[in-house]
Amino acid sequence: MNYLLGKSTFIEAAYKVLKKENQPLSAEEITSIAIKDDLISTKGKTPSATMSAQIYMGIKRKGKDSRFRKVGPGIFGLREWEQPSKTPAFRKGSFKRAAYETLKQAGKPMSAEDITKISLNRGLLETSGKTPDATMGAQLYMDIKKKEDESFFVQLGKNRFGLREWGLEALEEDIEKVEKEKVPTAADKKRSIVGDPINLKGLVYGPINENGVIFLFAKVHEELAYVEFSPNKDTRSYFVGNLKTNTFDPRS
């Protein structure tokens, strides 16, 4: 074994270092301080790699029960530092209220389609629209774009949403990497997902979804707005709906 443990294991040393420094640190910084404080000693060439691997695997294995959390690429902090999450004041029956409650119960990221399906089955969502999953994706996407870090939601990968209170934004790069490595199926090639926008000089075009709905996003007088294109089943052509700005009730 290349690593000789001193007073602590790598995990215990990491906890003591972070507790003492009271701020997120990289695995290299944690290891350097741990060695300096004689918490661990090593003859190996890459102790920081071992430190990073042990912390990361502990997070993956224990999840919310881990004492650590990833706060950025290669940066770790303590879960006990997390502030109690604010309770959103979304209007009952609204898309965002339904999404928040559904994600909170599921405890994992979900697609707009799955969020909508579960919300409708549980009676959390009140809507008479024909494409509620498209509206769900658009509302969550616009909320994240407009409120940024103040949004209760985060977009993870192409068409998955989670809650910011989970701290999953730090894992976004990992999720996107996995999704890029996936080989698209024939069904995937035939359809694009709302929430997977293409930036076009200030405009954001949400590709057509399985219901044939397209969203075109843009800024109108500093307000995020969108035009909804829906298929006309009679003529098989598209008609343009009214321009809608993001002036929704903030609780919606």
Buried (B, 14 or more C-beta within 10 A) or exposed (E): EEBEBBEBBBBBBBBBBBEEEEEBBBBBBBBBBBBEBEBBEBEEEEBBEBBBEBBBEBBEEEEEEBBBBBBEEBBBBBBEEBEEEEEBEBBEBBBBBBBBBBBBEBEEBBBBBBBBBBBBEEEBBBBEEEBBBBBBBBBBBBBBBEBEEEBBBBBBBBBBBBBBBBBBBBBBEBBEEEEEEEEEEEEEEEEBBBBBBEEEEEBBBBBBBBBBBBBBBBBEEEEBBBBBBBBEEEEEEEEEEEEBBBEBEEEE
